[in-house]
Amino acid sequence: MRLTHTVFLASCATMALLAMGGGAAADTGWPMYGGNYAKWHYSELAKINRDNVKKLSFAWARSLGNAFSQESTPLVIGDTLYVTSANGPQYVMALDAATGAIRWKVELEMPAGVQQYACCGVVNRGPAYSDGMIYVGRLDGALSAFDAKTGEEKWTVEVVDYKQGSVITSPPLIVKDLVITGFGGGEYGARGYIVAYDKKTGKERWKTYTVPGPGEPGNESWKGDSWKHGGGTVWLVASYDPERNLAYFGTSNPAPWAAHVRGPNTSDFGQYSNKWTAATIAVNPDDGKIVWGFQGTPHDAWDYDGVNELLLVDIDVTGDGKPDPVGLKADRNGFFFVLDRVTGKALSAQPFVPTNWAKGFDLATQRPIEDPAKRPGLKKKAVDICPNLIGGKNWMPMAWSPQTNLVYIPANNLCMDMEDSEVEYKKGSFYLGKDFPTKPGPGGYLGELVAWDPVKQAKVWGIKEKWPFNGGVLATGGGLVFAGNYEGEFRAIDAKTGEILWKKQLGSGIHAGPATYEVGGKQYVVVAVGRSETIPGFLGDIGRKMIDAQPTAGMLFAFTLE
Amino acid sequence: MRRLPSLVIAASLVLLAARAGNASEPFRVCLDPDTPPLSMVEGERHGIYYEVGERLAAALGRPFQVYWWPTDLGKRAIRLTLLADRCDVMLGVPYVEGLMGPRLLVAGPLLELGYVLVLPEGVSLAGIEELRGKRVAVAFNSEAQNALATVDGIVPVTFRQPEEALRALVAGEADAAFVWEASVPWIERQSGRRFTVVAVDGPRLRWQSAAGVARANKPLRDRLDEILRSMHTEIAAIARSYGLRYDGRIDWNWLPATAEERGELPLAPSPIVRVAAEAPAGSDAQAIAERGRELFNSVLGCAHCHGPDAVGPDKPRDLRRMKIRYRSGWTDTYWETVREGRLQTQSGLVMPAWKDTASQEELEAILAWLTGLQVSR
């Protein structure tokens, strides 16, 4: 094992260079969401480390201008930090990364009432950067490009009609000369697609539906014409493997929730897997063609949205002493998947949270081994299903440390009751008809920061949390892991042992993933603060307690060693 | 009671149609202003429930009076109107005991409503089997879609809205449409065509509506039960005059049906607890509007930003222009904005959220007053 790790470290270094996709800022900055194309949420920076992190102190703060859920992770290019706020974004700001002083700030004009079309919060997860331009996905279904020096708007395109309940909340993926985005709205009966635009002009270059139409492979996985409103929207961040020229996108749950409309009312659903929903798809970014798809939850009946990011690493999972190109996915459905990222086949899959809807994942058939009693359906209520619909992990990013070879997962421990719901669609209105009672998962905790060994598929350590929906994770070369929790405590943790080495109360729930960078010889760690005001609304009594426990906020905090 | 598809949108929210006449207490009826053909504030005729309400008033020997209030808030609408003593009866609640706990009593049944199969004129349908191989238009996420999905061999053609499903039938892109029946008169008017309408019996596909009465009014409920029993033929005639009709009827037992799901639960006598009406608020529209004006100008301080009498300093803040700006959805915008506030406004100022500051009754009064102020250009 030790030997494998050594070999593996070398390959990681190569990988990191490849994955950065060029750019001199890469080693000291934070050039894109996730830090690199592989979505490691990792930086080599080690000025702040295990030995000195106790002295980490406040550097500066910046108001984000509103108190909605703050989910933005800033970018740092050179000595400029770019951040978005919630609600549109309301603001796109360029700050002096050393002082927090404003260099420019743009207030976006959103149509009045756009908020009602965002099912799950008026959030924004941050900007994207490439060649002197900043790109921002917007709640009103548009994508805008700004001059990174001045904030001048260069172009805006309409990606999707937001009035159909489709909003954009995540930064686009930028590959070569293309900027690629999807949108949300699986709850409203959209048919998901991703679109690529010329990054200079905003001219559309290709568009690919995640749900295949008639005549396309996979259309036979839908009953009747249910593919037309089949969901499978792409609303979170994508990763990219430059060596293989493949971009990886997660797709949302299928629609409608009533699974019998899309296929059989049973676990024995045969061909009706509803491709490519609740899945990861690999796409050739040059032409938008889907190269492969992997469904963690075929013929979903639980709202196990499959958007969670695919984290790309080269590790030896086959035991032949050579690193394998894999993708790691902590799926909402509770399984930690190790995928061959060339073929899309699962190499291993184990639950990383209490999970009972499936007894396992059959590698031979590449399908979950469902417990039929836990599949809700037409006239069939299923009780005590774990995890619940917000999933073993939600959108909050996990991190990878090549120092420990561990993945750090912000996990949830919730269960639910569910049955087919009596629902009717009204354009743009979110109406679920029935409650899906949320129950605490086993063990007396609702969330956990889990350090996970993806080769052994086993937990190494964990920090249990009182609430679910805790913050995304950052790992650093200083042997540290940074993550906030729902109670507003921001922590530096020993990546090897899980020992909390430093903590600060930041005033409201933390969901966003932190970032780190070096400017003027100093390393900084930044994190956005502001608890979700919508997600607890899905969680019944637990949610009400969550709302009572924390006020909302909208702040960006930076820390450094004085 | 399902919310009907939004066909024509009427905006007036509170409007009194008082009938002059005898000195006895008016019979106050709560009706939705925008559920054609059941009840609608606009147009020459005001809908089936309106006309049933007139006849009920006549049978009771009391003058008929309408309190218009949208029902799309579901149970909340019942709470804000009937249970707040704004009316004596609400027509169109589901004929189910226990919808609002013991607070709501129902008299009925009033009308039977449900999903229907709409076919070209002259085409008959004896059973589901005859639909096999046919293209049937349905609305996404509707009970019709759920039911259709349980039968093999029918080709579903799915649309987001029931209106689109009916348009597909008109355009010949579907052989039948499986939709909520209240949409049918609309498409017949729009297309100038007549269709064959087949009622579909099955769980979750049909409901009976009722006259809802607050529990304190049990004697009225009992009296209405009696009157309605003798009015079935008359009510059916009114419904037909609005274009609701069945040219046939088939069974669709797509679920093992229980009586409850069919809406046929024999109503068990509910325990009667006599209590005072919850909020004996004034129900006079004029008085409500006047109170709204006072709240707006002097009490809540709305006039600080929006100007006295809602004559705003600029167009975005001029609340007499809400109907121009937000058209048919203006009252929705009103509720959303006053409740939740608005951080981003054209004036650059922040609209506070009033949901915890002002009471529901106060906000309703302001809306009642604003309704009368709307300008058309």
Interface residues (C-beta under 8 A of the other chain):
Chain A: N66 N87 G88 Q90 E107 E109 M110 A112 G113 Q115 Q116 Q164 G189 K223 G224 D225 S226 K228 H229 A255 P256 A258 H260 V261 L378 K379 D420 E422 V423 E424 Y425 K426 K427
Chain B: R2 R3 S6 A139 F140 N141 S142 E143 Q145 N146 L148 A149 T150 V155 P156 V157 T158 R160 Q161 R204 L255 P256 T333 E336 E340 R342 L343 Q344 T345 Q346
